[in-house]
Amino acid sequence: MTVTPAMEPTTAPAIPERTALHRRFLMCRPEHFTVSYAINPWMDPAAGADADRAVKQWEELRAAYLSLGHDVELIDPVPGLPDMVFAANGALVVGGRAYGARFTHPERAAEGPAYAAWLRARGFEVMDPSHTNEGEGDFLTLDHVILAGTGFRTEIAAHQEAQEYLGRPVVTLRLVDPRFYHLDTALFPLTGDNVAYYPGAFSPGSRAVLERLFPHAVLATEADAAVLGLNAVSDGRNVVINAEAAGLAGSLRAAGFHPVPVDLTELRKAGGGPKCCTLELRT
């Protein structure tokens, strides 16, 4: 007679305990926000934008950060710079040093010096870049590496320049879908050693790099990426995310994170979300 061993009960994997880390952010109130030109596929001047609604949504984003215990500093908006609300593009700040921005499109060129002046006035060492780059739009910082996007805005030479200046390894990732024109529209750091991303935004080689570096990454669907669900901000536990990215929010909960949904539909008319509005000041 064959004896069949009793099956051991199976248990679901334990959800990790996540720890929130304090962050210091720089933001710019969208007092002059409008969509008067088109420099990415999200922008349609004919569709218009509601400036009052944009301010209200931005205030709710700021309130979310403050409710989570983070510090939020403000830079004065400059008339004639409607995209200055997207503070992430203004610089890359690591270890109290800032690598300044040099924008691709002339409509945004004056934003780089405005952010550099604010940072210098507050004691940051700032490097004026020699190469085109759009700050944290294309540079995302983890504990031991900086991920850097190229393909639409930031030059690869800027990746090398940032590495030399900041003394951090920089990994180049090529973007291939115009909807995801900045790295921060296709990927965001979850913790110091893991990320969430949409594979379809990247070249085959860059996807292979991401798979090798982050085997436990949270992967987003095209539907969630298409509402800029990956333009999110994580403090290691709480993830401030566009409210429409419900599938991604569910995946984050399953991985032990706490999604904090916000409505930034008005600012999305210019291709921005929570991360676009948020420059982290790492000291």
C-alpha positions in Angstrom: 0.0 0.0 0.0 1.3 3.4 -0.9 1.1 6.0 1.9 0.6 9.5 0.7 2.2 12.1 3.1 -0.2 14.6 4.5 0.0 17.9 2.6 1.4 20.7 4.6 -0.8 23.8 4.8 0.3 26.6 2.6 0.6 30.2 3.8 0.7 33.4 1.9 4.1 35.2 1.9 4.3 37.7 4.7 3.9 41.4 3.6 7.0 43.3 4.6 6.9 46.0 7.2 7.7 49.3 5.4 9.3 52.3 7.1 8.6 55.9 6.1 11.6 58.1 5.9 11.4 61.9 6.3 11.7 63.9 3.1 12.4 67.5 2.3 10.7 68.8 -0.8 10.7 71.9 -3.0 7.5 72.9 -4.8 6.3 75.8 -6.9 2.7 77.0 -6.7 1.1 77.0 -10.2 0.0 80.7 -10.1 0.9 81.1 -13.8 -0.1 77.7 -15.0 -1.6 77.3 -18.5 -1.2 75.2 -21.5 -0.2 77.7 -24.2 2.3 75.6 -26.2 2.9 71.9 -26.9 6.2 70.3 -26.1 5.1 66.8 -25.2 2.2 64.5 -26.3 0.0 65.4 -23.3 -0.2 69.2 -24.1 -3.0 70.6 -26.3 -3.3 74.4 -26.1 -6.8 74.1 -27.8 -8.1 72.1 -24.8 -7.2 74.8 -22.4 -6.5 74.6 -18.7 -8.3 75.8 -15.5 -5.6 77.7 -13.5 -7.8 77.9 -10.4 -8.4 74.2 -10.4 -4.7 73.5 -11.0 -3.9 75.6 -7.9 -6.5 73.7 -5.8 -5.2 70.3 -6.8 -1.6 71.4 -6.2 -2.5 72.6 -2.7 -4.0 69.2 -2.0 -0.8 67.6 -3.1 1.2 69.8 -0.8 -1.2 69.1 2.1 -0.7 65.4 1.5 3.1 65.7 2.0 2.6 67.8 5.1 0.1 65.3 6.6 2.8 62.6 6.1 5.3 64.7 8.1 7.5 65.9 5.3 8.9 69.4 4.9 7.8 71.4 1.9 9.7 74.6 0.9 8.4 76.9 -1.8 10.0 78.8 -4.7 8.3 81.8 -6.0 6.7 81.3 -9.4 7.9 83.5 -12.3 5.4 85.1 -14.6 5.7 83.7 -18.1 6.9 80.3 -17.0 3.7 78.2 -16.8 5.6 74.9 -16.4 7.7 76.1 -13.4 5.2 74.2 -11.2 7.0 71.1 -12.3 9.8 71.6 -9.8 11.3 68.1 -10.3 12.8 69.3 -13.6 14.7 72.2 -11.9 17.7 70.3 -10.6 19.1 67.1 -9.2 20.1 67.5 -5.6 22.2 64.8 -3.8 24.3 65.2 -0.7 23.7 68.9 -0.5 25.1 69.4 -4.1 22.9 70.3 -7.0 23.4 69.5 -10.6 21.5 72.2 -12.4 19.0 71.9 -15.3 19.4 72.9 -18.9 16.1 72.5 -20.7 15.5 71.1 -24.2 12.8 73.6 -25.2 13.3 77.4 -25.2 9.9 77.8 -23.5 11.3 76.4 -20.3 14.9 77.7 -20.5 14.6 80.3 -17.8 13.5 77.8 -15.2 17.0 76.4 -14.8 18.6 79.6 -13.6 15.6 80.4 -11.4 16.0 77.1 -9.5 19.8 77.4 -9.4 19.5 80.8 -7.8 17.0 79.5 -5.2 19.3 76.6 -4.3 22.5 78.8 -4.1 20.7 81.3 -1.8 20.0 78.4 0.6 23.6 77.1 0.7 23.6 74.4 -1.9 26.6 74.0 -4.1 25.2 74.2 -7.7 26.9 73.1 -10.9 25.7 74.8 -14.1 25.5 72.0 -16.6 27.2 71.9 -19.9 24.7 69.4 -21.4 20.9 69.3 -21.8 19.2 67.7 -18.8 15.9 68.2 -17.1 16.7 67.5 -13.5 14.8 64.8 -11.6 12.6 64.4 -14.6 15.3 62.2 -15.9 17.4 61.5 -12.8 16.0 59.3 -10.1 18.1 58.6 -7.0 18.3 55.4 -5.0 20.7 54.5 -2.1 23.7 53.5 -4.3 22.8 54.4 -7.8 21.2 57.1 -9.9 18.9 56.0 -12.7 19.1 58.3 -15.7 16.7 58.6 -18.7 17.5 59.5 -22.2 15.8 59.3 -25.6 13.6 62.5 -25.6 15.1 65.2 -23.3 18.3 64.5 -21.4 21.5 63.9 -23.2 23.7 60.9 -22.3 26.6 63.3 -21.9 24.7 64.8 -19.0 24.5 61.4 -17.3 28.3 61.3 -17.4 28.6 64.9 -16.2 26.3 64.3 -13.2 28.2 61.2 -12.2 31.5 63.1 -12.2 30.0 65.9 -10.2 28.0 63.9 -7.7 30.3 60.9 -7.3 27.4 58.5 -7.7 27.1 55.7 -10.2 24.7 56.6 -13.0 22.9 54.0 -15.0 21.5 55.1 -18.4 18.0 53.9 -19.4 16.6 54.6 -22.9 13.0 55.7 -23.2 11.2 54.8 -26.4 7.5 55.8 -26.0 6.9 59.6 -26.5 4.1 59.5 -23.9 6.8 58.8 -21.3 9.2 61.5 -22.3 10.9 61.7 -18.9 12.1 58.8 -16.8 9.8 60.0 -13.9 6.8 59.3 -16.0 7.8 55.6 -16.4 9.5 54.7 -13.2 9.8 55.7 -9.6 11.9 54.6 -6.6 9.9 52.7 -4.0 12.7 52.3 -1.5 16.4 52.9 -1.6 16.9 49.6 -3.4 13.7 48.9 -5.4 11.5 50.6 -8.0 8.1 50.4 -9.8 8.1 50.8 -13.6 6.3 50.2 -16.9 8.4 47.9 -19.1 6.9 49.1 -22.3 8.4 52.6 -21.9 12.0 51.2 -22.2 14.2 49.8 -24.9 14.8 46.0 -24.8 18.3 46.6 -23.4 17.1 48.9 -20.7 14.4 46.5 -19.7 17.0 43.8 -19.3 19.1 46.2 -17.1 16.0 46.9 -14.9 15.2 43.2 -14.6 18.8 42.5 -13.5 19.0 45.4 -11.0 15.5 45.1 -9.6 14.2 41.5 -9.8 11.5 42.3 -7.2 10.2 45.5 -8.8 6.5 46.3 -8.9 5.5 46.3 -12.6 2.8 48.7 -13.8 0.3 48.0 -16.7 0.0 50.3 -19.7 -3.4 51.5 -18.3 -1.9 52.7 -15.1 1.2 54.2 -16.9 -1.2 56.0 -19.3 -2.7 58.1 -16.4 0.9 58.9 -15.2 0.5 56.5 -12.3 4.3 56.1 -12.2 4.8 59.8 -11.7 4.6 59.1 -8.0 6.6 59.9 -4.8 7.4 57.2 -2.2 8.9 57.8 1.3 9.6 54.1 1.7 6.1 53.3 3.0 3.6 55.9 1.7 3.3 56.4 -2.0 1.6 59.6 -3.3 0.1 58.5 -6.6 -2.5 59.7 -9.1 -5.9 58.5 -8.0 -6.8 56.9 -11.4 -3.9 54.4 -11.2 -6.1 51.9 -9.2 -4.4 48.8 -10.4 -1.0 50.0 -9.5 -2.3 51.1 -6.1 -3.5 47.6 -5.5 -0.1 46.1 -6.4 1.6 48.6 -4.0 -0.7 47.5 -1.2 0.0 43.9 -1.9 3.7 44.7 -1.6 3.2 46.4 1.8 3.0 50.1 0.7 0.4 52.6 1.6 -1.0 54.5 -1.5 -2.0 58.1 -1.0 -4.2 59.0 -4.0 -4.4 62.6 -5.2 -6.2 64.3 -8.1 -3.9 66.2 -10.4 -5.9 65.9 -13.6 -5.5 69.6 -14.4 -1.8 69.5 -14.2 -1.7 66.3 -16.2 -2.9 68.4 -19.2 0.8 69.5 -19.3 2.1 66.0 -18.7 2.7 66.3 -15.0 1.8 64.4 -11.8 2.9 64.3 -8.2 6.6 63.7 -8.9 6.8 66.4 -11.6 5.6 68.9 -8.9 8.2 67.7 -6.4 12.0 68.2 -6.2 13.6 66.4 -3.4 16.3 68.3 -1.4 18.8 65.6 -0.3 21.3 67.0 2.2 
